[in-house]
Amino acid sequence: MTHFNVNEHRIIKTNLNLSRVVDGDGIILNNLFNKSEEIRFLGIDAPELKRCRKLYQDERETHIPGELLIHLGWLSFNFMKELVLPGANITIELEKNNHIDLYGRTLAYVYLNDGRCLNEIMVAEGYAKPFSRYSCRELANFQVLNMKAKNERKGLYGIVENF
């Protein structure tokens, strides 16, 4: 179900079910009519799982070999799969003017049935980092959570200083 509030700049979709985890910052959801939608987590970035243009860009920016970045990507993916199981009830929140990426995927904050935000968990536990190329409402929060995870060497920060 989609909820709109004309006074706010957000869209909330409820009663979605997890079809599958794509990677550390992406999932596929099904609505009540079993129509699937690819969701890219708004405001965060996890390492890639395979060689692609983004991986080469990350290699240049981080000075970390692609093979290690792919290993980190699999760790992030596996952590996500432990957090949320197929069939889980999911709610997403979209920012009205920031809800589709260049590849046509829906950009969203993703919430579990208990109210926890997967975007926040992935950053707070060190398996994703803030994606600061584009602004979003929660970017400052993600940056604070990221610094804490980095200082505590949580998740991927137990292996590398940056990713």
N, C-alpha and C positions, 0 to 999 in steps of 0.2 A: 504494500500500500504506500502511496506517495502522499506526503503532507507538505503543504505550502503555507507559509506565513508571509503575507504581503509586507509586513513591517521588518522582516529579517531578510538577509541575503543568503539563505540556505535552503536546501531541499533535503528532506529526510525520506528514505525509502525503508520500509519495514517488511517483515515476513519474507525475507530472502533466505535461501538455503545454500550452503557451500557445496558446490559441485566438486571443485578440486583446487588445490594450491598450485599456482603457476611457478612461483619463486618466492624470494624473501620479501617482495613488495608487490605481489600481484596474486589475485585469486579469480576464479570463475564462480559466479553466483547464478542461481536459478530463481525466478519469481514464482508466484502462485500458478501461473500458466505454463510453467516449465520452460520459459524463454530464458536463455542464458545471456549473461552480460559479463564482459571482462572488466575487472576493477583494478586500477593502479592506485596504490596507497598514496594519498595526497601528502606532500611535504616531506617524504622520506625516500631514501635510495639504498638498496641492498646490492651487493656485488652480483655480477652476472653469472649464469650457469654454463654458458658456452661462448665460444669466440663469436664476436659480433662487433659492429662499429663502436658501440658503447664501451665494450671491454678494451678495445685499442685506445680509446680516449682515456679511460681510467688508468691504463698502464702508463700513458704519457704524463698524466696529472699526478699520480701517486708514486711513480717510479717503482712499482711492484710488478713482478713478472705475471703475465696472464694466467699461468698455471696456478699460481698461488691465489690470485683473485678468484679463479673458478672454484678452487677448494673452499675459499671463504664463502662464495656464493652457495655452495652445497651445504655448508654448515648453517647458513642463514635459512635456506629452504627447509632443512630438516627441523630447525627450531620452530619455524612457522607451522610445519605439519604436526608438531607436538602440541602446539597451542590450540589449534582448531581442527576438528575432525570433519570429514565429509558428512553432509546432512545437518551440520550445526545451523541454528537459527542466527541470522546476521541482520544487523541494521546498518545502513550507510548514511552518511551525511555529506552532501555536496555543497560546495560554495557556489552560489548562483552564477557568478561571472568567471568561475575557474573550475569547470567540471569535465572538460574533455581535453585529452592530450593530443600531441601531433599524430598519434597512430589511431585515434578514434576511441581510445579506451576511456572509460569513466574514471575520473579522479575523485577519490572519496576518503573520508575518515571512516574506518571500519570498526564497528562495535560488536562485541560478543553479547550474548543474552544477559550476562551478569552486569553489563554496562561498561566493562573495560574496553579501552580503545586499542586495537591491534597496532595502529601506527605508533602510539606512545610506547607500548610494550616492546616492540622491535627496537626502538631507539634506546629506551631505558635499559634494556638488557644487552645492548652492544651488538646487535645483529643487523642494524641498519643505521644510517646517519641522516641528518637533515639534508634535504635536497634544496639548496638555497638558490638555484638558478631561477626559480620562479617563486614569487611570494605567496604565502598562504597565511591564514589567520593564526595557525598554531606554530609557525616557524620559530618564533622566539622560545616557546616552550620546548620544542624539539631540540633546539640548540643547547638549552640548559640541561636537559636530560642526557644529551650526547656528551657534554663535558663531564658530567658526573660518571657516566658509564666508562668514559675514557680514563678518568682519574682512578677509578676502581678496577680498571683492566677487566671489565666484564665482556663476555661474549667474544667477538672477534678481536677486541682490543687486548685480549690475553695472548694473541698471536702476533699482531702487528700494531704499530702506533697509529696508523691511518689506513683507510681503505676507500 
